[in-house]
């Protein structure tokens, strides 16, 4: 049996509550696929900063760097801040340290999953938003200039990262095209107003010319926000700047029924982090009310990535099993958490998914 090292950051608030069952489910399907996952939970987060004075120890970063994949839960606490008042976000720091430039946010309705939108007959909600995760308005994290009378933040977009990001998106669209999707990449920006976005759009068009088998087009971010509500089924892969992606990915989560259903990945050259899009929900921490499905589906995304990265096709089948099990539980609706309209606990819902396997 092959073995893989998985670094785990179990987070703050509801983080540990949704991480433990996710590890069990992912371990179960991987074991069935003849792959052993060696999990190691590493110290980090706002709680660790409060108790030990550091949010992301160097030893944790080193072990994460040496792992085959990283499973990361929600991090941060509203009442624990750095001295300058900024939020403690080691997950963002990890993206910068490991160069995880491609933030992959699937916007997809599994069978049984409910959306506030009325999806027309014959249409499906199934596209991927790729958010550049190391530059844009996040490039100078904690380096903004603030005086008594004004504050300034700098947006950075580089050719080197943009080229890698767009190439990643064209490869992703090609993989999806082989499965019957459109084979289309849409660049989302504000190139009509900002020179930085015009620069980004030009690079996108250059990389598009190198991928003639994939349809390439562009849209302004304000129009895309509208179209994601009016006609989201028309899109395949869309790519955008860091801050725009941060906002649009939450809109995408809303289309899927809430952040509790939204998995994600941050992928770089050889490293990848998989985490739910939602926060730590400290108001319900410890009450057993948290929805673990976004975390469980992030675990499935991890298996899918490892299947390609490590050439282990059995892990792709394992990922599909997890999604099918989640879909079955959502369809039956006998065991769902309060955010989905039910009364089940975190543990009950996770057990239902495990049973559905």
N, C-alpha and C positions, 0 to 999 in steps of 0.2 A: 504493500500500500504506500503510495506517494504521500509526502508530508509537506505542508505549507505553513509558514509562520504568519500569524495574523496579529498585528498590534491593535489593541483595543483601548480607546479613551471613553470611559463610561459616563463622563459628563457631570452635570449639576442638575438639581431639581429632579424632574422625572427621568433624567438620563439613565441612572442605574436600573430603574424599574423596567424600562423598555429594552435595555441592552441585554440583560440576563436571558430573557426568553428568546431573543433574537439569536444569541449565540447557540442556544440549544437547538433551535430549528435549523439553522445553517449547518451546524455540526451534524445533525441527523441526516440531512440530504447529501452532504459531502461524503459522509461515511458510507452511505448506500452507494455512492459513486466511486468507492474505493480510494478516497482521498482523505487523509487525516489533517485536520486543522488544529494547529497548536496556537491557542489563544494566550496572549499575555496582556493583562490589564495594566495600563501605565498611568502614573499619577499626572494630573493636569487639571485645569479648570479654575473657576472663580473660588470654589470652596477650598481648593488646594492653596490658592494665593492667600486667602483669608487666614488659613492655618499655618502656612509655611513660608509665605512671602514671595512665592514665585508661581506663575500660572502655567508655565510650560518648561519643566526642567530639561536641561541639556541631555541628561541620561534618557529621558523619554523620547526626545527627538532622535537620538542616536539609535535607539531600538526601533523606532518607527521607520527610520531610514533603512535599517537592515531587514525589515520585514518584507513579505511578499505582497501584502495589502494591509490597509488600515481601516478599521471599523470605528467610527467616531459618533458618539451620541451628542445630544444637545448640550451646549455649554453656556455659562454665564448666569449671573444672579443680579437682579436690579439693585440690591443694596450693597453689593461688593464692587468697588470701583478702584481704578488706579488713582494716585494722588491728584492728577489733573482732571479727574471727574469722568474720564472716558471709560467705556465698557470693557470688560475683560473678555477678549475674544481669541483664545489660543487657536481656535480652528482657522481663523483668518491668518494668524501668524504662521501656522503650519503650511498653508497654501503658498505663502511667500518663500518660506525656507526651502520647500521641496519643489518649487517652481510648478505648481499645479495650475496651469494656465487655462484648462478647459473645464468649466463648470457645467456638468451635464444635468439638465433638469427635464426629465420626461413628463409630458403632459398627456396622460393616457387614462382612459376609462377601461378598467377591467370589467368583464361580464359580472353583473350584479352591483357594480359601483354606481352610485347616483351622483348626478350633476345638477346644479341649480339651473343650468341651461336646458332648453328643450332641443334635443339633437334631432334634426330632420331624419325621416326614414331613409335608410340607405347611406347615411353619413356616419363617420366615426371620429371620435376625438382621440387622436394619436399622433402627436408631433413631439419633437425634442427641441427645447431651448438650450442653446449652448452659450454660457456666460463667460467671457474672459474674466479670470479670477485673480490676477496678480497685478493688474495695472489700472487704467482708468482713474476714477476718483478715489480708489483705494490705494493707489500706488504709494502715496506718502502717508501711510497710516501713522497717526499720532505725531505728524510733523507739520500740521497746519499752523499758520501764523495768526496769532490772535493779539490784538491790541485793544485799548479801551474803546476805540471808535470803529474798528473794522476787523473782519476775519477773512482769511484767504486759504483756500485749498487748491492744490494743483492737480490737474488731470494729465496723466502721462499715457501716451499710446506709442509703442515702438514698432518698427518694422519687423524686428526679429521675432517678437512674440506674436504679432499679428499674422505673420506668414505661417507660423506653426499652428496657430489657432484655426485659420481658415483651411489649411491642409487637413487638419483633424476633422473639420466639418464636412469637407468633400469626401473623405474616406468613410465617415459615418453615413452620409447620404448614399454612397455607393453600396455599403453593406445593407442598408435598408432597401435600396432599389432591387437588390437581389432577392429580397423577401416579398416584393410586390408593392413597395411604396413608390412615391413619385420620383425620387431621385432629384430632389430640389433643395437648394440652400438659399435662404433669404437673409441678407445683411440688414440689421436694424440699427439705425443711427440717427443723427441730426445733422447730416452733411450740408443741409441748406443754410445752416446758421453758424456752425463752429468749424474752424479750419482743421482742428484735430480730427473731427469726424470725416471731413472731406479727405484728409490724408488716409484715414482708415478705409474709407470707401474705395479709394484708388488702389490700395493694396489688395482689397477683396477682388476687384475686377481683374487685377493682374493674375491672381491665383486661380480665378474662375476660368481665365483663358487657357490655363494649363490642365483644366478638367472639363473638356468639351462634352463629355458623356453625361454631365450633371447640369441640370438647369440652374441658373444663377440669376437672382434678382435682388432688389433692395427696397426698403420701405423706411419711412420716418417713424420714430418711436411713438409719437402721439397717435399717428394713424394705426400703428400696429396694436396699441392698447385698445383702440376701438374695434379693430377686426378680430382680436382675440375673443371678444364678446359676441360679435355679430356672425363671424364665419371661421371659427378656429379650425374646422375640419379641412380647410383649404391648404394648410401649411404642413411642411414635412420636417425640415431642419431649419431653425433660425438661429442666427449668431449675433451677439451684441456686446457692447461695452459692459464693464463691471457693474456700475451703478444701475444702468438701465436693466441689466439682467437681474439684479437683485430685486427690483420692483416688479418686472414682468413675470418672474418666476413665482412670486406670491399670487399674482393674478392667475397664473396657470394653476396653482394649487387650489384657488377658489373654484376654478372650473371643474376640478376633480372632487369637489365636496369638502375641501378644507386642507389645512396643513398636515393634519393627521394622516393624510393619504399620500403625501408627497415625498418620494425618495429623491436622492441626488447623489452625484459623484463629482469629485474634483480630481482631474486626471492630468498628469504631466508625462515627462519622458521617463518611464520606468517606475513611477510611483503613482499611487491613487488612494484617495480617501473616500469612504462611502458613509453618508450620514443623512438623517431626515432633515427636511427643510425647516421644521418647526423649532420653536424655542424650548426653554426648560420648564415653562409653566409652573413656577414655584407655588402658585396659589393652590394647586391640586397635588403637589408632590407628597408622596407618602400615603395618599388616600386610595391608591389602586384604581384611579379613574382614567389614567392616560391611555390613549390609543397607541398600541405598539406597531401598527401596520406600516407606517412610513419607515420605521426602523427595520422591520422585517423585509420590506421590499428593497430597502437599501442593501441589505444583506444579499438579496437575490441579484442585485446589480453587481455586487462584488464578485459573486460566483461567475456571472456572465463575463466580466472583465478578465478574471483569472483564466477562464476557459480559453480565451483568445491569447492572452499574454503568455500563459504557460503551456499552450497547446494541449489542453485537457478538455476535449469535447464533452466528456461525461459531466463536467461541472455546468455546462450550458443546459443540459437536460435537468440537472438538479435545480438550477435557477427557475426553469419552466415549471417544475413541480411545486415550488414555493408559490409562484404566481397563481397557479391553478388552485392550490389549496386556499389562498386568500380569496380568490374569486368565488369559490364554493361557499365559504363562510359568509361573504357579503351577499350572495344570492339567497341563501337560506335565511339570513337575518335573525337567526335564533339566538345568536351570541355576539352582540356588538356593543361597543362602549357608548356612553352618553352623548359624545359629540356626533355619533352617527345615528342617534335616535333610539338607542337601546339602554339596557341597564347592566350589562356585563362589566366585570372588572378587567383590568389589564391582564391579569393571570388567566381569567376565564377565556378571553379572546385569543390569547396566545396558545392556550391549550387546544382550543377549537381548531386553530390553524394546524397545530401539530397532529391532531387527530385526523384532519382532512388529508394529510399526507398519506 
